[in-house]
Amino acid sequence: MLSNFTNSLQLLEVVQKEQLYKELVLQIKKDFELANVPIKLTADISPEELKTILHEKVYVLIVERFEQYLNLLYVVDIPESEVRKIVPSDAVDIAAEVSFLLLKREWQKVWFKNKYSS
């Protein structure tokens, strides 16, 4: 069920209803590893914790490791057009928006994989 979500917690709520939360966490870990960005996520992490950790990690990448940030966006496959739509403000707000885009894209991957794999 791919819908128009308004925030990360709403998206994570739907993921849990679809019973694909564990797969989402695994997909996030996989893509962060592919981008060579260390992230510590456990299988039993709560949605609120996941949202917070992603937000903090993206913030640090934007502020301190911009090349890794760009590489992560590439690996996760977040369209540049979506990133350009973010209204420039402070790094905290931008990190929150990018984290939401990241969650939406990872959810797409998990949803399609679940729906169309045999």
N, C-alpha and C positions, 0 to 999 in steps of 0.2 A: 504494500500500500504506500505508494509515493504520493505525498500530499504537499500542499504549501504550508510549511510550518512557520510560526512567527518567532520561535525561540528554541534554544537548545533543549531545555527541559521538556517542552512539548514534544519535540522530536524523539527524545529518549523514552518518553512515556509510550509513544506509539511502538517504538522498537521493542520495549518490554512486552506490550500486548501481543505483538507478533511472535514473541518468544525467540527473538534473534539477537538479544542483547549480548550474549557471550560471543557470538560470531562477530558482532560489531567491534567489541573490544579486541578480539584477535586480529581483525582487519586493520584496526588502528595501529596496533603493535607492529604488525607486519610492514605497513607502509612507513612508519617511523624508522624501523630498522633498515628498510631499503634506502631511505633518505640519509642514513647514517646519523640519525638524531636519537640519542638515548632517551627512553621514557620508561618509567616504572609503573606498569599497570598490572593489577592482579585480576584473576578471573572473577573474584567476588566484590569488585569495586562498585560502589553505589553510583547511580547516575549523577548525583550532585558532585561527588568526588571526581568523577570522570570529567565533568564539565569544568570544574575548578583546575584540575591538573592540566587539561588541554589549554585553557586560557592562560595559565601561568607559563606554560612551555612556549606557546606562541608569542607571548609578550617578551620573554627572554630572547627568543630568536630574532624578533624584530629589532629589539634594542641593542643586543650584543653580538648576534651572529646572523647578520642579514643574508649572507650567501647560503647558509644552511636553511634559512627560512624560505628563500626562493626555491631551493632544491626540494624542500618538503612540498611546496605548492605544486611543483612539477610532478613529483612522484605520486601525490594524491590525485592529481589531475583536476585541480581547481581552475576553471577557466579564468583567464586574465580579465575578460570582460566583467566577470562577477566581482573581482577584487577592485577593479576600477570604479565600480558603483559605490564603494564604501566612501562615505563622506569623511574627508580628512578632519580629524579632531586630535585627541591625544592618543598615545600609543596603547593605553589601556582599552579604550573603546574600539580601536582598530583591531586589537588582538581578540576582543570578544566577538567582533563581526567575522573575523577570519576563522576563529574556532567554530563558529556556527556553520560557515561554509564548508569547513573541513568535515564536520559531523554529517552534514547533508550529503556530501559526496561519498563518504564512507558508507553511509546508510544505503545510498543508491547501489553501490557495489555489492553489499551484502544482500540486499533485496533481490537484485537481478540474479545473483549467483544462486540464491535459494529458490527462486521461482523457475529458473530455466535450466538448472542442473538436473541430470538424470539420476 
